[in-house]
Amino acid sequence: MKTFRILLACATLATVIQAQNTAPPKTHLKVGDEAPDFSLPDTAGKPVKLSDFKGKKGVVLAFFPAAFTGG
């Protein structure tokens, strides 16, 4: 059981390191540009598109890298 936990920890660490070495996508966006449309799941798993809010509400995009991961 101890060996399994060590292997699991090593695999998790390798995944985290690999994810950190992934380059962000190249974009031509500048400060003040309109955000491109995208879709993400809400807390219930239902997809929500940014364009769903266009002309209806102000939208604040906030990103918290590694939020709730303990790292």
C-alpha positions as CSV (number, residue, x, y, z in Angstrom):
1,M,0.0,0.0,0.0
2,K,2.9,2.4,0.8
3,T,4.5,1.7,-2.6
4,F,1.2,2.5,-4.3
5,R,0.9,5.9,-2.4
6,I,4.5,6.7,-3.5
7,L,3.8,5.9,-7.1
8,L,0.6,7.9,-7.0
9,A,2.4,10.9,-5.5
10,C,5.1,10.7,-8.2
11,A,2.6,10.5,-11.0
12,T,0.7,13.5,-9.6
13,L,3.9,15.5,-9.3
14,A,4.9,14.6,-12.8
15,T,1.5,15.8,-14.1
16,V,1.8,19.1,-12.3
17,I,5.3,19.7,-13.6
18,Q,4.3,18.9,-17.1
19,A,1.3,21.2,-16.9
20,Q,3.5,24.0,-15.7
21,N,5.8,23.6,-18.6
22,T,3.0,23.9,-21.2
23,A,3.3,27.3,-23.0
24,P,0.2,29.4,-23.0
25,P,-1.6,29.8,-26.3
26,K,-0.4,32.7,-28.5
27,T,-2.9,35.5,-28.9
28,H,-2.9,38.9,-30.5
29,L,-5.1,40.3,-27.7
30,K,-4.1,43.6,-26.1
31,V,-5.4,45.4,-23.0
32,G,-8.9,46.8,-23.8
33,D,-9.6,44.3,-26.6
34,E,-12.9,42.5,-26.6
35,A,-12.6,39.0,-25.3
36,P,-13.2,36.2,-27.8
37,D,-16.3,34.0,-27.2
38,F,-15.7,30.9,-25.1
39,S,-17.8,28.4,-23.2
40,L,-17.1,26.9,-19.7
41,P,-19.2,24.7,-17.4
42,D,-21.0,26.4,-14.5
43,T,-21.1,25.0,-11.0
44,A,-23.9,22.6,-12.1
45,G,-21.9,21.4,-15.2
46,K,-24.1,23.3,-17.7
47,P,-22.1,25.1,-20.4
48,V,-22.3,28.9,-20.3
49,K,-21.0,31.0,-23.2
50,L,-19.6,34.5,-22.7
51,S,-21.8,35.7,-25.6
52,D,-24.8,34.7,-23.5
53,F,-24.2,37.9,-21.5
54,K,-23.5,40.3,-24.4
55,G,-25.6,43.4,-24.1
56,K,-27.3,42.1,-20.9
57,K,-24.9,42.4,-18.0
58,G,-21.4,43.4,-17.2
59,V,-19.0,40.5,-17.0
60,V,-15.9,40.3,-14.8
61,L,-13.4,37.5,-15.8
62,A,-11.2,36.5,-12.9
63,F,-8.6,33.7,-13.0
64,F,-7.1,32.1,-9.9
65,P,-4.2,29.8,-11.0
66,A,-4.0,26.8,-8.6
67,A,-7.0,28.0,-6.6
68,F,-8.1,25.3,-4.1
69,T,-5.2,23.1,-5.0
70,G,-3.0,23.6,-1.9
71,G,0.0,24.4,-4.1
